[in-house]
Amino acid sequence: MTTLLTVYFVIAGMLLASFFNVAGLRIPAGESIVYPGSACPQCKRRLTWKELIPVFSFLIQRGKCRNCKKIISPVYPVIEALGGILFGLAYLYFGLTLELMVALTFISLLLIITVSDIAYMLIPDKILLFFLFLLIPLRVIEPLTPWWDAPLGAAAGFTLLFLIAIVSRGGMGGGDIKLYALIGLVLGVKLTLLSFFLATFIGTAAGLYAIYVKKKSRKDPVPFGPSIAAGALIAYFFGTELIASYLNFFF
């Protein structure tokens, strides 16, 4: 039964992540997420169902449009694969519990803002507000222990990023600040602080790598959303164990 449900959540995650790609690209541009259907961004040809199978269509077509042969962005299959992996991991970690609903909602938010930030260097308020109205009742129904850890985490996440934005004079975007309020709501104070440490480490490593391969200069802006998403997810699933291991090692 566990194996079947895991497969179900993996497939569901891949299918939903295909939609998250659409949402992350269209919402910041003010476009409908329903109409028109998906098309090649280069030749504008409407894609058939065979070209919309998550991950597999990309692999079968060798990363190119069947019509114009232009290269398809690898962001699409990567997000789809991550959706499957993370949905499956969430089920294995939490089982059929209310926290699973929190996890799936949280993962969905982070995947959408990752696409949006990569494409536009923007985390739209529309996306954040939509998930805020989903996560608040979920955290009320399935509270952290103690219950005040969630609102305090939201306040801590927002305040931390807001202060950094002031000190850095705009080095932190408004979308990142508001996103961290939602992250704090889900994670609580300790894991929110850990997630920011991890996000900073991941973002710095990614920036240095981009400079090393000469894809970026030191003055080029780098989207921080993907690093925030990675740090938040690591903290959400493994943060308690990481903190315990750190304390055991040093103390």
Secondary structure, DSSP 8 states (H G I E B T S, - for coil): -HHHHHHHHHHHHHHHHHHHHHHHHHTTTT--SSSS--B-TTT--B--GGG-STTHHHHHTTTB-TTT--B--THHHHHHHHHHHHHHHHHHHH-SSHHHHHHHHHHHHHHHHHHHHHHHS---HHHHHHHHHHHHHHHHHS--SSTTHHHHHHHHHHHHHHHHHHHTTSSS-HHHHHHHHHHHHHH-HHHHHHHHHHHHHHHHHHHHHHHHTTS--TTS----HHHHHHHHHHHHHHHHHHHHHHHHHH-
